Amino acid sequence: MLKKYQDVFCGVFLILLGVGLYAMSFRIKSVALNLIKADFFPRLDAALFVILGLILTGTGLSKARHSQAEAADSVPFWKQDATVSMLETLGLIAVYIALMKPVGFVITTVLYLIAQMYVLTPREKRTGKNAVLFAVISLVTSLAIYLCFTRVFYLMLPAGILPL
């Protein structure tokens, strides 16, 4: 019964998270040196959380109305591919946070993105060709983000072992 409403629960959670994030963004102190202040991105994220939560809640309600009672899964929850991917992602995020300051933004982000793409790619598509593609996408993305934040927004990101 509750399983068919899991998207609704997740959507409501996202809406509440967005509302909480928006409320907390008023506590951010910002210096008006830039056109974009420090509270802009948290408020943008909050709005996106609410919009995505509304979409997820709506599609979840629609799906729940049209679904039949499902039989219990034969595979335990902790052995399902989605659960394993989620746990691997949480582990990658923890390692990313731990290595950010000593190693630096660019290197840590490149390694994180490669590993995250590998985790999210189906097993049959994890080829050497895709690994090269993952590396190129990760490198370009990391450098673009670094340059955007340091040269456009004038924000400092951890340089780590690279002399950037």
ChimeraX attribute file (.defattr): number of C-alpha atoms within 10 A of each C-alpha:
attribute: neighborCount
match mode: 1-to-1
recipient: residues
	/A:1	9
	/A:2	9
	/A:3	12
	/A:4	18
	/A:5	17
	/A:6	16
	/A:7	21
	/A:8	24
	/A:9	18
	/A:10	15
	/A:11	24
	/A:12	18
	/A:13	16
	/A:14	22
	/A:15	23
	/A:16	16
	/A:17	17
	/A:18	24
	/A:19	17
	/A:20	12
	/A:21	18
	/A:22	20
	/A:23	13
	/A:24	14
	/A:25	17
	/A:26	11
	/A:27	9
	/A:28	12
	/A:29	10
	/A:30	12
	/A:31	8
	/A:32	9
	/A:33	8
	/A:34	11
	/A:35	8
	/A:36	11
	/A:37	14
	/A:38	15
	/A:39	16
	/A:40	14
	/A:41	12
	/A:42	18
	/A:43	19
	/A:44	13
	/A:45	15
	/A:46	24
	/A:47	17
	/A:48	15
	/A:49	22
	/A:50	21
	/A:51	16
	/A:52	17
	/A:53	24
	/A:54	17
	/A:55	15
	/A:56	21
	/A:57	23
	/A:58	15
	/A:59	15
	/A:60	19
	/A:61	18
	/A:62	13
	/A:63	15
	/A:64	19
	/A:65	11
	/A:66	9
	/A:67	10
	/A:68	10
	/A:69	10
	/A:70	9
	/A:71	6
	/A:72	8
	/A:73	8
	/A:74	7
	/A:75	9
	/A:76	9
	/A:77	11
	/A:78	10
	/A:79	9
	/A:80	12
	/A:81	12
	/A:82	12
	/A:83	13
	/A:84	14
	/A:85	15
	/A:86	13
	/A:87	13
	/A:88	16
	/A:89	18
	/A:90	12
	/A:91	11
	/A:92	18
	/A:93	14
	/A:94	11
	/A:95	13
	/A:96	19
	/A:97	13
	/A:98	12
	/A:99	16
	/A:100	18
	/A:101	15
	/A:102	12
	/A:103	17
	/A:104	19
	/A:105	23
	/A:106	25
	/A:107	19
	/A:108	21
	/A:109	23
	/A:110	21
	/A:111	17
	/A:112	19
	/A:113	20
	/A:114	19
	/A:115	19
	/A:116	17
	/A:117	19
	/A:118	17
	/A:119	17
	/A:120	14
	/A:121	14
	/A:122	10
	/A:123	9
	/A:124	6
	/A:125	11
	/A:126	14
	/A:127	12
	/A:128	9
	/A:129	9
	/A:130	14
	/A:131	16
	/A:132	12
	/A:133	14
	/A:134	19
	/A:135	17
	/A:136	14
	/A:137	15
	/A:138	22
	/A:139	18
	/A:140	12
	/A:141	16
	/A:142	20
	/A:143	16
	/A:144	13
	/A:145	14
	/A:146	21
	/A:147	15
	/A:148	13
	/A:149	14
	/A:150	13
	/A:151	11
	/A:152	10
	/A:153	13
	/A:154	12
	/A:155	11
	/A:156	10
	/A:157	16
	/A:158	16
	/A:159	17
	/A:160	17
	/A:161	13
	/A:162	11
	/A:163	6
	/A:164	10
